[in-house]
Amino acid sequence: MLSSEISILSAMLSSFEETSRVFDDRGIPIGINTIRRIAQHFASRAKIGQHLEALPHTESLDHRRVVVSTDGGRIRLRKDKRGPRTKRGRRRYTTCWKEPKLVIVYTVDADGKMDRSFIPVIEGTLKGPDMAFGLLQYHLHRLNVGNADKIIFVADGARWIWNRVDKLIDALGLTGSNVYELVDFYHAVEHLSKAADFKKNWKPSEKKRWIQKHRRLLIKGQTDKVISAIRALCRGRNSKDISVERNYFVRNQHRMCYRKIADLKLPIGSGAMESAIRRVVNLRMKGASIYWLEKTAEAMLMLRSYYKSGRWNLLKKFSFVLV
Protein backbone atom coordinates (compact mmCIF):
# COMPACT_ATOMS: atom_id res chain seq x y z
CA MET A 1 0.00 0.00 0.00
CA LEU A 2 2.90 2.35 0.71
CA SER A 3 4.41 1.64 -2.71
CA SER A 4 1.02 2.46 -4.27
CA GLU A 5 0.90 5.74 -2.36
CA ILE A 6 4.44 6.64 -3.40
CA SER A 7 3.73 5.74 -7.03
CA ILE A 8 0.46 7.67 -7.32
CA LEU A 9 2.06 10.78 -5.81
CA SER A 10 4.98 10.41 -8.24
CA ALA A 11 2.49 10.32 -11.10
CA MET A 12 0.32 13.11 -9.69
CA LEU A 13 2.97 15.66 -8.76
CA SER A 14 5.40 17.40 -11.08
CA SER A 15 8.59 15.68 -9.88
CA PHE A 16 10.06 13.02 -7.60
CA GLU A 17 11.45 15.88 -5.50
CA GLU A 18 7.92 17.08 -4.74
CA THR A 19 6.91 13.57 -3.74
CA SER A 20 9.86 13.41 -1.36
CA ARG A 21 8.84 16.74 0.21
CA VAL A 22 5.26 15.51 0.73
CA PHE A 23 6.51 12.51 2.69
CA ASP A 24 8.96 14.70 4.63
CA ASP A 25 6.03 16.88 5.67
CA ARG A 26 4.30 13.74 6.93
CA GLY A 27 7.34 12.83 8.98
CA ILE A 28 8.36 10.00 6.65
CA PRO A 29 11.78 10.79 5.15
CA ILE A 30 12.16 9.01 1.80
CA GLY A 31 14.95 9.93 -0.62
CA ILE A 32 14.37 10.84 -4.24
CA ASN A 33 16.25 7.82 -5.60
CA THR A 34 14.27 5.49 -3.31
CA ILE A 35 11.01 7.00 -4.54
CA ARG A 36 12.12 6.56 -8.14
CA ARG A 37 13.05 2.90 -7.58
CA ILE A 38 9.78 2.14 -5.77
CA ALA A 39 7.71 3.75 -8.57
CA GLN A 40 9.63 1.76 -11.21
CA HIS A 41 9.18 -1.47 -9.25
CA PHE A 42 5.45 -0.83 -8.75
CA ALA A 43 4.98 -0.22 -12.49
CA SER A 44 7.02 -3.33 -13.37
CA ARG A 45 4.91 -5.50 -11.08
CA ALA A 46 1.72 -4.03 -12.54
CA LYS A 47 2.94 -4.74 -16.08
CA ILE A 48 3.64 -8.38 -15.17
CA GLY A 49 0.24 -8.69 -13.49
CA GLN A 50 -1.38 -7.19 -16.59
CA HIS A 51 0.28 -9.78 -18.84
CA LEU A 52 -0.74 -12.63 -16.53
CA GLU A 53 -4.42 -11.62 -16.98
CA ALA A 54 -5.15 -13.07 -13.54
CA LEU A 55 -8.00 -10.62 -12.85
CA PRO A 56 -11.58 -11.29 -14.01
CA HIS A 57 -12.88 -9.02 -16.77
CA THR A 58 -15.59 -6.86 -15.24
CA GLU A 59 -15.99 -4.39 -18.13
CA SER A 60 -17.23 -4.73 -21.67
CA LEU A 61 -17.75 -2.62 -24.78
CA ASP A 62 -20.90 -4.60 -25.65
CA HIS A 63 -23.38 -2.45 -27.61
CA ARG A 64 -21.30 0.68 -27.08
CA ARG A 65 -20.09 3.27 -29.59
CA VAL A 66 -16.32 3.00 -29.35
CA VAL A 67 -13.64 5.51 -30.35
CA VAL A 68 -10.03 4.32 -30.69
CA SER A 69 -7.07 6.61 -31.26
CA THR A 70 -3.29 6.80 -30.96
CA ASP A 71 -0.61 9.44 -31.35
CA GLY A 72 2.89 10.34 -30.21
CA GLY A 73 4.32 12.97 -27.88
CA ARG A 74 7.91 14.10 -27.24
CA ILE A 75 10.22 13.73 -24.28
CA ARG A 76 14.00 13.84 -23.83
CA LEU A 77 15.95 10.78 -22.74
CA ARG A 78 19.24 10.82 -20.91
CA LYS A 79 22.06 8.38 -21.65
CA ASP A 80 25.15 8.28 -19.46
CA LYS A 81 28.54 8.60 -21.14
CA ARG A 82 31.50 6.44 -20.43
CA GLY A 83 34.64 7.98 -19.02
CA PRO A 84 35.59 10.21 -16.10
CA ARG A 85 32.99 12.12 -14.11
CA THR A 86 32.80 15.88 -13.73
CA LYS A 87 34.71 17.75 -11.01
CA ARG A 88 31.62 17.46 -8.82
CA GLY A 89 31.52 13.70 -9.28
CA ARG A 90 28.53 13.65 -11.62
CA ARG A 91 28.18 11.37 -14.63
CA ARG A 92 28.47 12.95 -18.04
CA TYR A 93 25.50 12.31 -20.30
CA THR A 94 23.90 13.01 -23.66
CA THR A 95 20.24 13.67 -24.41
CA CYS A 96 18.02 12.83 -27.35
CA TRP A 97 14.36 13.26 -28.24
CA LYS A 98 12.10 10.24 -28.07
CA GLU A 99 8.46 9.89 -29.12
CA PRO A 100 6.29 8.07 -26.57
CA LYS A 101 3.22 6.48 -28.17
CA LEU A 102 -0.11 6.86 -26.40
CA VAL A 103 -3.32 4.93 -27.06
CA ILE A 104 -6.84 5.74 -25.92
CA VAL A 105 -10.15 3.87 -26.01
CA TYR A 106 -13.35 5.62 -24.96
CA THR A 107 -17.06 5.55 -25.76
CA VAL A 108 -19.60 8.14 -26.85
CA ASP A 109 -23.33 8.34 -26.34
CA ALA A 110 -26.08 8.68 -28.94
CA ASP A 111 -25.37 12.44 -29.21
CA GLY A 112 -21.65 11.91 -29.85
CA LYS A 113 -20.56 13.15 -26.42
CA MET A 114 -18.12 11.20 -24.26
CA ASP A 115 -19.99 8.53 -22.30
CA ARG A 116 -19.15 9.04 -18.62
CA SER A 117 -20.43 5.58 -17.68
CA PHE A 118 -17.28 4.06 -19.21
CA ILE A 119 -13.86 5.04 -17.85
CA PRO A 120 -11.49 5.68 -20.78
CA VAL A 121 -8.50 3.40 -21.28
CA ILE A 122 -5.20 5.25 -21.71
CA GLU A 123 -1.77 3.67 -21.87
CA GLY A 124 1.61 4.57 -23.32
CA THR A 125 4.96 3.10 -24.27
CA LEU A 126 8.39 4.11 -25.52
CA LYS A 127 8.89 0.80 -27.30
CA GLY A 128 7.59 1.86 -30.70
CA PRO A 129 4.41 1.65 -32.78
CA ASP A 130 4.20 -2.16 -32.80
CA MET A 131 4.12 -2.22 -29.00
CA ALA A 132 1.52 0.59 -28.99
CA PHE A 133 -0.74 -1.41 -31.27
CA GLY A 134 -0.07 -4.47 -29.12
CA LEU A 135 -1.47 -2.49 -26.17
CA LEU A 136 -4.50 -1.53 -28.24
CA GLN A 137 -5.10 -5.15 -29.22
CA TYR A 138 -4.78 -6.28 -25.60
CA HIS A 139 -7.25 -3.72 -24.25
CA LEU A 140 -9.78 -4.07 -27.08
CA HIS A 141 -9.72 -7.86 -26.80
CA ARG A 142 -10.08 -7.70 -23.00
CA LEU A 143 -13.04 -5.34 -23.35
CA ASN A 144 -14.76 -7.59 -25.92
CA VAL A 145 -14.81 -4.95 -28.66
CA GLY A 146 -16.27 -7.48 -31.12
CA ASN A 147 -19.72 -6.89 -29.59
CA ALA A 148 -19.55 -3.09 -29.87
CA ASP A 149 -22.28 -1.27 -31.78
CA LYS A 150 -19.91 0.96 -33.76
CA ILE A 151 -16.12 1.32 -33.75
CA ILE A 152 -14.21 4.25 -35.19
CA PHE A 153 -10.43 4.57 -35.47
CA VAL A 154 -9.58 8.28 -35.64
CA ALA A 155 -6.07 9.75 -35.79
CA ASP A 156 -3.92 12.13 -37.80
CA GLY A 157 -2.51 11.04 -41.15
CA ALA A 158 0.72 9.46 -39.85
CA ARG A 159 1.63 6.39 -41.88
CA TRP A 160 2.88 4.46 -38.85
CA ILE A 161 -0.71 4.51 -37.58
CA TRP A 162 -2.71 3.64 -40.69
CA ASN A 163 -0.23 1.00 -41.87
CA ARG A 164 -1.17 -0.97 -38.74
CA VAL A 165 -4.90 -0.29 -38.33
CA ASP A 166 -6.04 -2.88 -40.88
CA LYS A 167 -3.83 -5.54 -39.25
CA LEU A 168 -5.35 -4.68 -35.87
CA ILE A 169 -8.87 -4.95 -37.26
CA ASP A 170 -8.07 -8.37 -38.74
CA ALA A 171 -6.41 -9.55 -35.51
CA LEU A 172 -9.52 -8.61 -33.53
CA GLY A 173 -11.81 -10.29 -36.06
CA LEU A 174 -13.88 -7.16 -36.60
CA THR A 175 -16.30 -6.92 -39.51
CA GLY A 176 -16.28 -3.97 -41.85
CA SER A 177 -19.98 -3.05 -41.56
CA ASN A 178 -19.66 -1.20 -38.24
CA VAL A 179 -15.95 -0.29 -38.32
CA TYR A 180 -14.83 3.12 -39.59
CA GLU A 181 -11.46 4.79 -40.21
CA LEU A 182 -11.16 8.55 -40.11
CA VAL A 183 -8.35 11.08 -40.43
CA ASP A 184 -8.79 13.83 -37.88
CA PHE A 185 -10.69 16.65 -39.61
CA TYR A 186 -8.62 19.42 -38.02
CA HIS A 187 -5.35 17.83 -39.13
CA ALA A 188 -6.75 17.67 -42.66
CA VAL A 189 -7.56 21.40 -42.49
CA GLU A 190 -3.95 22.06 -41.40
CA HIS A 191 -2.79 20.41 -44.62
CA LEU A 192 -5.16 22.66 -46.59
CA SER A 193 -3.44 25.61 -44.93
CA LYS A 194 -0.01 24.26 -45.84
CA ALA A 195 -1.03 23.92 -49.48
CA ALA A 196 -2.32 27.51 -49.54
CA ASP A 197 0.81 28.85 -47.83
CA PHE A 198 2.94 27.69 -50.77
CA LYS A 199 1.14 30.18 -53.03
CA LYS A 200 3.43 33.11 -52.28
CA ASN A 201 1.67 35.38 -54.78
CA TRP A 202 -1.66 35.12 -52.94
CA LYS A 203 -2.78 37.79 -50.51
CA PRO A 204 -3.68 36.66 -46.96
CA SER A 205 -7.36 37.27 -47.73
CA GLU A 206 -7.14 35.04 -50.84
CA LYS A 207 -5.55 32.23 -48.83
CA LYS A 208 -8.20 32.53 -46.14
CA ARG A 209 -11.08 32.36 -48.67
CA TRP A 210 -9.51 29.36 -50.41
CA ILE A 211 -9.04 27.48 -47.12
CA GLN A 212 -12.58 28.23 -45.92
CA LYS A 213 -14.10 27.15 -49.21
CA HIS A 214 -12.32 23.80 -49.27
CA ARG A 215 -12.84 23.29 -45.54
CA ARG A 216 -16.58 23.39 -46.25
CA LEU A 217 -16.11 20.88 -49.06
CA LEU A 218 -14.22 18.58 -46.70
CA ILE A 219 -16.92 18.69 -44.05
CA LYS A 220 -19.46 17.82 -46.74
CA GLY A 221 -17.41 14.78 -47.70
CA GLN A 222 -16.49 16.14 -51.14
CA THR A 223 -12.82 15.21 -50.88
CA ASP A 224 -12.53 14.61 -54.63
CA LYS A 225 -13.18 18.31 -55.29
CA VAL A 226 -10.55 19.26 -52.70
CA ILE A 227 -8.00 17.00 -54.39
CA SER A 228 -8.80 18.54 -57.78
CA ALA A 229 -8.35 22.03 -56.35
CA ILE A 230 -4.95 21.18 -54.83
CA ARG A 231 -3.89 19.45 -58.04
CA ALA A 232 -4.67 22.69 -59.90
CA LEU A 233 -2.21 24.49 -57.60
CA CYS A 234 0.64 22.12 -58.51
CA ARG A 235 2.31 24.49 -60.92
CA GLY A 236 5.40 26.63 -60.76
CA ARG A 237 8.36 26.59 -58.42
CA ASN A 238 6.47 25.17 -55.39
CA SER A 239 4.67 22.41 -57.29
CA LYS A 240 6.75 19.67 -55.66
CA ASP A 241 5.89 20.87 -52.14
CA ILE A 242 2.21 21.25 -52.98
CA SER A 243 2.15 17.74 -54.47
CA VAL A 244 3.11 16.39 -51.02
CA GLU A 245 -0.12 17.88 -49.64
CA ARG A 246 -2.07 16.57 -52.63
CA ASN A 247 -0.73 13.06 -52.00
CA TYR A 248 -1.80 13.32 -48.35
CA PHE A 249 -5.42 13.79 -49.41
CA VAL A 250 -5.22 11.14 -52.16
CA ARG A 251 -3.76 8.60 -49.74
CA ASN A 252 -6.39 9.26 -47.07
CA GLN A 253 -9.40 10.03 -49.27
CA HIS A 254 -11.35 6.98 -48.06
CA ARG A 255 -10.74 8.12 -44.48
CA MET A 256 -12.32 11.55 -44.99
CA CYS A 257 -16.04 10.73 -44.98
CA TYR A 258 -16.78 13.50 -42.48
CA ARG A 259 -20.44 14.02 -43.41
CA LYS A 260 -21.22 10.34 -42.93
CA ILE A 261 -19.41 10.15 -39.58
CA ALA A 262 -21.05 13.36 -38.34
CA ASP A 263 -24.47 11.99 -39.30
CA LEU A 264 -23.70 8.89 -37.22
CA LYS A 265 -22.99 11.19 -34.24
CA LEU A 266 -19.40 10.02 -33.99
CA PRO A 267 -16.40 12.37 -33.44
CA ILE A 268 -14.61 13.72 -36.51
CA GLY A 269 -11.56 14.83 -34.52
CA SER A 270 -9.00 13.30 -32.18
CA GLY A 271 -9.27 15.95 -29.49
CA ALA A 272 -9.42 13.34 -26.72
CA MET A 273 -6.09 11.96 -27.90
CA GLU A 274 -4.50 15.42 -28.02
CA SER A 275 -5.77 16.07 -24.51
CA ALA A 276 -4.32 12.77 -23.29
CA ILE A 277 -0.90 13.64 -24.75
CA ARG A 278 -0.97 16.95 -22.92
CA ARG A 279 -2.16 15.55 -19.57
CA VAL A 280 -0.10 12.36 -19.51
CA VAL A 281 3.12 13.44 -21.22
CA ASN A 282 3.51 17.20 -21.53
CA LEU A 283 2.43 18.25 -18.03
CA ARG A 284 4.66 15.73 -16.27
CA MET A 285 7.39 14.44 -18.56
CA LYS A 286 8.25 17.29 -20.92
CA GLY A 287 9.85 20.57 -20.00
CA ALA A 288 13.04 22.59 -19.81
CA SER A 289 15.96 20.58 -18.36
CA ILE A 290 13.77 17.48 -17.85
CA TYR A 291 15.59 14.34 -18.97
CA TRP A 292 14.52 10.75 -18.34
CA LEU A 293 16.22 7.40 -18.14
CA GLU A 294 14.29 5.16 -20.52
CA LYS A 295 13.31 2.66 -17.82
CA THR A 296 11.97 5.43 -15.57
CA ALA A 297 10.10 7.07 -18.44
CA GLU A 298 8.43 3.78 -19.41
CA ALA A 299 7.28 3.29 -15.84
CA MET A 300 6.01 6.86 -15.54
CA LEU A 301 4.02 6.53 -18.76
CA MET A 302 2.12 3.61 -17.27
CA LEU A 303 1.62 5.24 -13.87
CA ARG A 304 0.54 8.56 -15.31
CA SER A 305 -1.79 6.98 -17.89
CA TYR A 306 -3.71 4.95 -15.32
CA TYR A 307 -3.83 7.84 -12.88
CA LYS A 308 -5.11 10.37 -15.43
CA SER A 309 -7.69 7.98 -16.88
CA GLY A 310 -9.11 7.22 -13.42
CA ARG A 311 -8.02 3.57 -13.42
CA TRP A 312 -5.50 3.60 -10.57
CA ASN A 313 -7.38 0.94 -8.59
CA LEU A 314 -7.05 -1.44 -11.54
CA LEU A 315 -3.30 -0.75 -11.74
CA LYS A 316 -3.02 -1.43 -8.03
CA LYS A 317 -4.79 -4.76 -8.46
CA PHE A 318 -2.39 -5.69 -11.25
CA SER A 319 0.55 -4.93 -8.95
CA PHE A 320 -0.98 -6.91 -6.08
CA VAL A 321 -1.46 -10.03 -8.24
CA LEU A 322 2.12 -11.03 -7.37
CA VAL A 323 1.70 -10.53 -3.60
ABEGO torsion letter per residue (X at the ends): XAAAAAAAAAAABABAAAAAAAAAAAGBBBBAAAAAAAAAAAAAAAAAAAAAGABBBABBABGBBBBBBBBBBBBBBBBBBBEBBBAAGBBBBBBBBBBBBBBBBBBBBAAGBBBAABBBBBBBBAAEAAAAAAAAAAAAAAAGAAABABBBBBBBABAAAAAAAAAAAAAAGBBAAABBBBBBAAAAAAAAAAAAAABAABBAAAAAAAAAAAAAAAAAGBAAAAAAAAAAABBEAAAAAAAAAAAAAAAAAAAABAAAAAAAGBBABAAAAAAAAAAAAAAAABEBGBBBBAAAAAAAAAAAAAAAAGAAAAAAAAAAAAX
